[in-house]
Amino acid sequence: MSVRSVLTEYLEGAVRTATPLALAAVGELVAERAGVINIGLEGAIIAGAFGAVVGAGIAGVGGGMLLGVLAGLALGLVFALLVVRWRADQIITGTAITLLALGITGTLYRTLYGESGVALSLPTTAPVAIPGLSAIPVLGRALFVQPWPTYVLYVLVPLVTWVLTRTHAGLAIRAVGERPQAASAAGIDARRVQWWSTLFGGAMGGAAGATLVLAQTGTFVEGMSAGRGFIAIAIVVLGRWHPVGAALAALLFGAASALQFVAQAMGWRVPYQLFLAIPYVVTLLVLATASSRAGAPAALGRAELEER
């Protein structure tokens, strides 16, 4: 295999692997800009993955994506109820929701599908080539021969950037994340802003899980989220709480994960587990070396909101 074909395949794999991470990270970013850190994002991803399996079996890929998003939204609703309404600790609540989602999805999977699973019958979405753009050497196939969730991401990142920086809704989100009491004094309903931001984050986590199933693996395995929710949170930090930065950081993690494809193509005799560990090592390095709360919303993770 030529170096060019290996590079093309590597970049394709990097973008494909980065897509669910970026979807989850963009949703988490909006929630964090409103002052809510959702450690339960991992649970939303696994719930979305399982919802995609059930939905795809009933109504195809579109139904799978819809049910995956709704599953993530449901967990976001539970998290918002506990954290925004009742002011529970965000870290403890998110951890509990993740454990709950992992347990429920595993139990339901074994109950509905038994040990054989649905790997052979699950519909998936094929890559879609964009005419003209897909013919660009090397980068064309990497960027423009991808499943449709990747193209949704291409639109979502600039859209969220515009909303956060150019609209009244984005100003309200940023104000609540920085100074919730001042935002409330200015007439902004801080709780409502956090509610909607958290729900958006949960829905995007569900979309990430559904994309993982419907555009990548084509099956469901218990615990298949495999820490992606925590990686997405690290991506938000590395991207300095900006949608474009988060997308680029997700691409970095995708590139790290895709190194296993290069190893296989080049015939390197290296244990594949080493390449599977690389994204988690990168996560630890990011969290260990990132400047403390640099660029983070001032009120991130705080429970206090002024009652209105």
N, C-alpha and C positions, 0 to 999 in steps of 0.2 A: 504493500500500500504506500502511495507517495506521501511526501510530507504535506503537500497541499490538501490532499483528501483527508489526512489525519487531522490537520488543523481545522478544516471545515466541519468535520464530524464532532470535534472537540467543542467548537464554538456553538454548534447546534445543541449539543448536550448541555452546555453551560446555560444558555438562554432558557431551554426547556426546564432544567432543574431549578433555575432561579425564579420562574414564574409563580409557583405557589408561595414561595418565600416572600416575594415582593407583594403579592396580593395581601397576605397576612400582615406584612409590615406596614403597608399603607393604611390599612384599617386600624392597626394598633397605634400608628402615628397620630391619627385624628383623635383617638381616645386620649392619648397622652397629652396632646396639645390642649385638651380640655381638663387636664389634671388627673386623669384616671389611668393607672397602669394595670393592665389586665393580664395577670399571670395565668388566668384561665384560658388564654389564647390557645394553648396546646390542646385543651379540651374541646374548644370550638373546632379546631382542625380535625381531630379524630371524629367528632360528631358529624362534621360536614362530609368526611370520607364515607362514613357508614350511611348517612342519608343519601349520598350519591349512589351507593350500591343498591339500596332499596328503590330509589326513584328511577334509576336506569332500568331496573328489572321490570318496572311497571309501565313507564312512559318514555323509554329511550334516554339518550344523552341529555336532551333538554330537561326532561323530568328529573333526571339525576342531579343536574346542576341546581335546579330550583329547590329540590328537597334538601340538598346539601347546604345551600345558603340559608334555608329556613331552620335547619338544625343548628347551625352556628348562631343564627339570630335568637333562637330559643335559649341557648346558653348565655348569650349576651344579655337577654332579658332577665334571667335569674341573677346574673352577676350584678346588673344595674340595680335590681330590686334590693339586693343585700348591701351593696356598697353605696349607691347614690341615695336610695331612699332611707335605709336604716343605718348608714354610716359604719358598716362593718369594716374591719381591717382589709385593705385591698390585697395584700400579699397572702394572708391566710385564706381568705375567701377564694382567691384565684387558684391557689393550690388545691383546695378542697374540691372545687368544680372540675379541675383537671382530673383528679383521681376518680371522681364520680363518673365523668364522661368515659374514661378508659375502662372502668368496670362495667358500666351499662352497655357500651358498644360491644365489648367482648362477650357479655352474656347474651345479648340479643343476637349477635352473629351466630353463636353456637346453637341458639334455640331455633332460629329461622332457617339456617343453612347447613347445620350439622358440621361434620368434620371435612366434608368434601369441598365446601365453599362454592363460589360462583365464578371461579377464574375462567372457565371455558365458555361461559355464556354471556358475560358482561359486555354490553356495547360500549365502544369508546369513540372518541373523536379523532379523526385523522388529521395530519398536517395539511394546511391550506396554503398553496403558493400564491403570492401576490404577483400578478403579471408585471413583467418589466423589472421590478425591484428584486425579485428572486433571482434574476440573472446576473446581478452584481457579483463579481468574483469574490469568493470566500465569505464575505459578510452577507451576501444576498441570501444564501440558504440559511445562515445562522439566524438572521433577523426576520426573514420574510417567507420562510417555509416552516411554519409553526402551527400548532393547534390554535383554534380561535380564542381561547382564554388569554393567550399571549397578546393578541391584538387588542383585546379589551383592556389589558394592562397598559398598552401604549397610549390609549386614550385616557385612562383613569389617572395616570400620574400627572399629566399637565392639567387635567380637570380639577383634581384635588388641590394642586398648587395654586390654581386660579381662585378657587373657592376660599382657600385659607388666606390668601394675600390681597384679594381684590373685591371681596364681597362683605356685606354686613354680617352674614352668618359666620364667615371665617374670622372676622374681627371679634365676634362674640366668643367663639371657641378659644381664640388666643387670649382674650381678656380673662376668661374664666380660669384658664390654665395658669395665668400669671398672678392675677390678683382677684380672686373670686369675690371678696367682700366689696372691692371697688367696683367690680362689674355689676354686682347686685345693686349697689348704690346708684349706678348709672341706669338702672331700669332693666338690666338683663336678667332673665330667669336662669340663674346658674345651674340649678338642678336640672331644668329641662335641657339645657345645652349638654350637660354631662350624660343625661339619659340618651339623647339621640346620638351623641358621639360614641358612647359605649355600645349601643345597638349596631351602629355602622361597623365598629370594630369586630363585633361578634359575627355579623353577616359576612364580612370579608374573610374572617377565619374559616367560616363554613365554605366559602367559595374556594379558598386555598385547598381545603381537604378534598372537595369535589374535583378540583383540577388535578390533584395528585392521583385520584382514582381514574378519572375519565380521560385524562390526556397523557398519563404517564404509565402507571402500573397496570391498569386494566383489571385490577382485582382488589380485594380487601384482606388485610392481615391485621390481627389484633395488635394494637400498639403501633401501627404503621406510621403514625405522626412522628415518632422517633425523635422527639426533641425539637421539631421544626418550629413550634410555637416559641420556645425559648430562643432559638436562633433568630426568629423574626424580631423579637424584642431587642436582641443585640444589634440587629441590622438598623433598627430605629436609632439606637445610640450612635452607631458608626456613621449613619447618614445625617447626624446632627438635627434630627427632628424635622427634616425637609423631605418632601416626597421624591424629588429628583435624587437627592443624596441617598435615600433609602433604596431606590431602584438600582442605583449603581452599586451600593453595598450588597444588595441581593445578588447582583451579577457576579460580584467577587466570590460570594459563597457558592453560587452555582458553578463558577469556574473551578473552585476547589473540589467540589463534589464530582465534577466531570473528569477529573484527572484519571479516574479509574478507566474511562473509555480509551484514553491515550495509552495507558499501560496495556490494555488488552490488545489494541491495534498494533502496538509496537512489539508485542510478545515479551514484555518485561516479566521476569520471574520474581514478582513481588507479591506478598500476600495481599489480597484485595481488601482485607480488613483494615490495612494501613490507610488506604485511600478513603474508606468509609469514615475513618476517625478524623480526617483532616478538617472537615467543617466544624467539628466540635472543638478541636484544638484552636482553630481560628476564632471561634466564639469566646473561648477562655482568654485568648490574647487580647481580643477587642475589649472585653470587660475589665481586664487587668490593666491595660495601658491607656484606655480612654480617660481624658481629663475629667475629673469628678464633676458630674452634672453640667459639663460645658454645653451650653446651648439648650439645656433642659428647661421646660416650663417651671417657673419658680414654685408653683403650688403642686407639682407632680407628686401624687401619692398621699397627699394630705386629706384627712377626713373632714376638716372643718369647712363648713359653708354657712354663710349668714342666712338665717331663716327669713323668709319674706312673707 
